[in-house]
Amino acid sequence: MDDYGRPRATQPTLYVLDTNVLLHDPNALLNFEEHQVAIPMTVLEELDKLKSGKHSVAAECRQVIRLIDKVLGNATPEQVELGVPIKREATGEFCGSLSILMSKGADCKGLPEDLNDNKIINQVVELQQRSGGVPVVLVTNDINMRLKARACGVASEDYQTDKLVDDVGQLSRGYHSLSGAFWDRVSKVETQQGHGRTWHRVQLIDNLPAVHLNEFILDEQGFVGWIKGIEDDELLLLDMHQEPLMHQEAWGLRPRDIHQALALFALLDPDIHLVNLSGAAGSGKTILALAAAIEQTVVSKRYRRIIATRSVQGLDEDIGFLPGTEAEKMEPWLGAITDNLEALHMDDENTHGSVDYILQKVPLQFKSLNYIRGRSFQQSLILIDECQNLTPHQMKTIITRAGTGSKVVCLGNLAQIDTPYLSATSSGLTYLTERFKDFPHGVHVTLQGVPRSVLAEYAEANM
């Protein structure tokens, strides 16, 4: 099977990579096994323009350029054109090849070359004509570019290597809601109590579909079990008891439903280092995370500070020209944080004064993604909003900033992706959810409903 899950071709294929693929995954050119990989000169020119400045993709550009230089080494121009074998670090063997695609015909009839996408497609058409029967495939995350390539007779595909699911409906919600009573599905149970907790080791009559560590089991009778061990048809469950879950409180905020209660429990648990909350707009992701963060920095002092960041289209260019400090530049983009601070203090006599007081008292720092790279945050609660707009590579870059005693909280809504070339299946939020589904110190919860207002709930359901 190749990287795309298909039977491996008897004849190697030549894959031409678009710029957005290399920015999405800087190591993409290494992921095509024994096949040939070609990078158009136009793509190198685009990478060159983006490699410097305040763009959040500048570091990815530099990483791609360094990798290309490493693979090509001291190869001659003729070797670069024909393809330089790629050395695999894991085995030390050479597998597949990398070449730079140059235009061969100045009089080539094709798409108007006023756009770089058209130049690349024309180059691929030329390459196909002189490939000697070797299949040529353009790999791009740009749907429109794939359509144009298809119209020109060029095979094109989306970059699939880091897509772990084909349908986001397959993603875990973090819990299993069962009809009837959970205990009707149990054939054998051993119950133990200790340190104020109740543990059940159960054998099921019918196995639950695809259960994972730290998922929850909910039934219509009010049972809440936390999966802490899985072995064949046997589950180790921690009995959570619904009433104390619903009466949790963080900075005066209480959960409105059982799903918010599970999210708040995970946010407040010191043994959980990664909390991933997804759900529709207004489902309570940000306000729950912010309340838990303030509670644990001001009251319990578990963390020294809160680092708040998000991915925003346009931020790369605008942050460099907005006046003020980094925090002042970031404030317009992190309005969701201050909006939720106001919501937490809406019953105060002077809401604005309360928010100003909290912002002075709480060690809350707004950070641009541009300045997080290379940092290490110790004993911090790192709050990442709008995660659906991050690539898997960017998500890894941010999460690996968490130092000793830190916790990462990821918030996002896969129905509101604003980043070009990202879809629900290729989003970093989807990648994170799938990769960490068996992480013993991570919890994922998909929040339900839109408790923001009756109007918001109706709009979410009917528009």
N, C-alpha and C positions, 0 to 999 in steps of 0.2 A: 504494500500500500504506500502511496506517496503522501505528501503533506496535506493533500486535499481529501484523503480518505478513499481514493480511487485505486483500482488495481494498477500497479506500476507499469508504465509503458515499456514495451520491448525496445523501443527506440527513444533515446534521450530527447527531452523537449527543451526548447530555448525559451526561457521566460524573460520578458522585458519588464523591468520594474519602474513604476511611476514614482515621482517625488513623494507623494502622500504615503505610499507604502513604506518608504525608508524612514519617514518621520514618525509614522505610527509604530514601527518596530525597527530601530537602528541596526539590528542584527538580521534583518530579513534576508539579506543575500546569502546567509549561511544555511537557510532553512529549506533549500530545494534539493538536498541530497545529491544524487549523481547527475542531475540535470544541469544544463548550461544557463547562466544568468547574464543578462546584458543590461547595462545602464546607459541610456542615451546621453549624449553630450549636453543636451538641453536640460536634463535633470541635474547634471553636475553644475551647470550655470545657476540653476535655481537654488541649489544647496549653497553655492558660494554667496549668493545675495542674502541668504537667511542666516549664515553662520555667525554673524556678529550682530551687535545691538542688543536691545532689550526684549527681543522676541523670546517667548517661553520655549520655542522650538530650536533656538540657536544652539543649545547644548547637544540636542539630538543631531543637528546638522554636522557639528564638529565630530561627534562620535562616528557618524556614517563615513565622513571623509577620511578619518584616521583608519577605519576598518578597510576601506577601499585601498588606501595607500599600503596598508599592511599586506593585503592579499596580492596586490600587483607587484610589490617589492621592486626589484631591479629589472623587470621584464622590458623587453624592447617594444617599440611601437607596433611592430608586426605581431608580436606575441599578444599584446594587449588587445589588438583587433581580432585575433583568432580565438582568444580565450586563455586565461592563465589558470592552471589547476588550483583549486582551493584546498589548503591543508587543514585537516580537521584536528583541533587541539586534543580532543578526547582520545583519538587513536593514533595520531601522528601520520595518518595516511592521507593521500590526496583523493578527493572525490568531488566531482562537478567542476565547473570552471566559471570564471568571471571575465567579461569583456566590456569594453566601452564602445557604444554604437555611434558611428559617425555616418553622416549623410554622404551617399556615394554619387548621387545624381543631381546636379543643379537644375536640370530641366524636368524633374519629376513632377508629373501631374497628380495633384491630390488636393487636400484641403488647403484653404488659404492660410498662409503661415504667419498671420497676425497674432495668433495665440500660441503659447508654448505647447498646449495640449495637442494642437493641430500639427505642430512640428514633430512631436513625438510619434503621433499616429502615422505621419508620412514616412518617418524613419523606419517604423515597424513594417509598413507596407513594402518599402524597398528591401528590408532585410528578409521578408517573406519570399520575395521574388528571387533572391539569390541564396536562399538557405539550403538548396539542394534536397528538398523534400523533408527536412527536419521540421517538425511542427513548431510554430512560433505562437506564443501566447503573451498578450499584454496583461500585466497584473496591476490593477489600480483600484483604489477605494472610491473613485469618482464614478458614480452611476452614469452621469451624462457622457463622460469620456468613454465608458464601455459601450454606450449606445452608438456613439459616433464611430468607434472602432469597428463595431459589428457592421455598420452601414458601409464601411470601407473594405469589408471582407476579412477583417482581422479578428481572430479568436481572442476574447478577453474574459478575465475572471476577477473576482474580488479576492483580496488577500485573506486567506482562511486559517493560517497557521495558529494564531492565538485565539481563534474562536472556539470556545469550549462547548457551546451549545448552539444548535440550529434554530431554536425557538425559545424565547425568554419565558414562555409558559412552562418550560421544563425546569426553570430555576426553583430552588428550594425557597419556600416562604419563611422558613425558620420554625415552623410549627405544623402539626397535623391536626386538623379539626375533624373529630369523629362524630358520627351520628350515634345516638343512643348512649349507652354506658361503656366506657373503656373496659371495665372488668368483665363484661360479657364476652370479650375476645381473649381472655386469659385462661389458660388451662392449668397453670401452676404458678404459685407466688410464694416467695419467702420475704418476710418483712423484718427489718431491723431498725432499731432506734438508737441514736447516740448523738450527744452534743446538741440536743434540741432539734434534730433532723430525723425524718423518716425515709428509709430507703426500701425500695421494692425490687427484688430480682424476679422477673416474670418470664414465663414462657407463653407465647401467643398461639392461639388456635390458627389464626390467619395472620401471616406476616404483614406488617405495614409496608407500603411502597417506599423504597429508597430512604430509609431513615439514616440520620447522621448524628455525630456527636453534638451535644449542646442544642439540639432541636427540642421543641416542646410538644407534648401531646395534650390536646384539649378535648373534652367530651361535653355532651349536653347536660350532664349531671353536675358540672362544676369541678371535675377533676382536672388538675394541672400537674403533669409529670415532666421532669427535665431529664433528657436522655444523657446519662453519664458513662454508659458502657454498652457496647454492642458485641455479641458473640453468637453467630448463627441465628437461631430463633429465640435467643434469650436477650432481654434488655435489662440494664440496671437503671432504675429511675429514682430520682429524688422527688419526693412528694412536696409540691410547692405551696399547697393550701391557698385557695383563691382569695379568701377574705383579707389576710395580711398583705397579699400582693396589691389588692385594690386600695389599701389604706396606706401604701407607701407615700412618702412626701419628700420633695426636693425643692428647697427654696420657696416653700409655700405651694408648690404645684403638685396636684394629685392626678393620677391617670384617669381618663374618662372611660376606657374599656380595657378588656383583658390584654389586648395586643399592646396598648400603650404601657400597661403594667409590666408586661414581660420586657419591653424595651427599657423602661426605667430601672427595673431590677438589674438588667445587664449593665446599664450605664453606671450603676452604683456599686457593682460587685468588683472588689479589688483584684480578684483572680482572673477577671476577663480583661484582656489587653487590647482587643479589637472588637468594636461594636459597629455593625453595618446596618443602617436603617434605611429602608426604601419605602416608597409609598407615594400616593397622589399628593398634589399640592394641598396644603392645609391639613394633612393628616397628623401633624404634631411632631414631625421629625426634629425641627430646629428648636422649638421651645422646650421639648423634653431634654435634648442634649445640652442646651444652655443652662437650664435649671439644675441639672445634675452636675454640670461643670462648676457653676458658682457654688453649689453646696459643698463640693469636694475641694474647692480652693479657699473659700472664705470660712466655712464652718469646720469641716473635719481636717482641712489643710493636708489632704492626701497628696495634692499636687501643688507645685509652686506657682504655676501660671497656666493660662489658657492661651493656646495659639490658634487663631481662627484664620482660615484661608478658603479660597474657592477658585474655581476655574471660570473665567469670564471672557467671552468674545470681545475683542477690542481693548482689553486691559493691557496687552503687550505694548501697544503703541501709546495709549493714553497716559499710563502711569508715569512715563518719562517726562511728560510735559505739564501735568497737573502740578500746581504749586503746593508747597508744604512738605511735611515729613512723610515717611512711608505710611505711617498710620493714618495721616490725614488724606493721603492719596487713595488709600484702600477703603476709607469709610463709605464713599458712595456705592462701592461694589459689595460691601458687607452690610447693607441696610437691613437685610433680613435679621441680623444679629440684634441691632438696636431696636428694630420693630418688635422683636420678641421680648427684649428687655422691658419695653413699655407695656407689653401684654402681661408680663409677670407682676408689674407694679400698677396696673390700671386702677386698682381700688385705693391707692394712696391719694392723699389730698392734693399733692403736687407731683403728678406723674413725671413731668420733665425734670423736676428737681431730684426725684428719686433715681432716675436713670443717670443723670450727671453724677450723683453721689456714688452709685454703683460702679460707673466707669472709672471713677477716681480710686475707689476702694478695691475693686476686683483687679487682679493682675491679668487683664485681658489685652492681648497683643494681636493686631491685625497684620498679617504677613502676606505679601505677594508670593505667588508660586515662583516668580523669578528669583527671589532671594532665599527660598527655602533650600534649594539645591546646594548640597555640600555642608549644610548645617547639621547639628545633632542636638536634639532637645531632651534634656534630662528632667525627670519628675514633672512632666508637662502633660496636659490634656490637649491633644491636637485635634481640632475640630475642622473637618474638611467638608464644605458644603458644595452642592452641585457636582457631585462625583461622576454623574452620568456623562459629563463633558470631558472627562479625562481619558486618555488612552491607557491601555494596560501598562505601558512603559512608564508613563507619567505617574500612574498610581503606585507603582513599585518605588519610584524615586522618592515620593513623599512618605510612604509608610516606613521606608528604611531610615528615615530621619529620626524615628522614635528611639530614644536612648533609654537608659536604666530608669525604671519606675515610671515610665510614660504610658499613656493610653491613647489610642487612635479611635476617633469616632467618624465614620464616613456616612454622609447623608446624600440621598439622590432620588431622582424620579426618572425612570427610563422612558417615560412618555414625553419628556421635555428635553430632548437632546438638541442643543444649539450648535455644536461643533461640526463643521463640514467634514465629510468623509467618515463620520462615526454613525453607527446604527445601534439599535438596542443589543444586538448580538456581539458587536465588536467593542462596545463600551467598556471602559475600565471597571465600572461598577459591576457589570455582568461577570467580567473576568475575576474580580475580587471575590464575589459571592461564590463562584464555582470553585476557585482555588482553595478557599479557606473553609469549605463546608465541613471538614473534619479536623480543623484546628482546635485543640483542646482548650485554648484560651480565647476563643472567638465566638461571638454570637451574632446571628443575622435574624432580623425581624422585619417582615413586611407589614407596615401599618395599614389599617383598614379605615374606610370612611373618611369624611371631610368635615371634622368638627369645627372648622374655622367659622362657619356660619351656615344658616339654612340656604342662603343665596348661593354660597360657594359650593355647597353639596349638590344643589340642583344643577348648577352650571357644569360641574364635573361629570354628572351623570347624563346630561341632556344636550350638551353642546359639542 
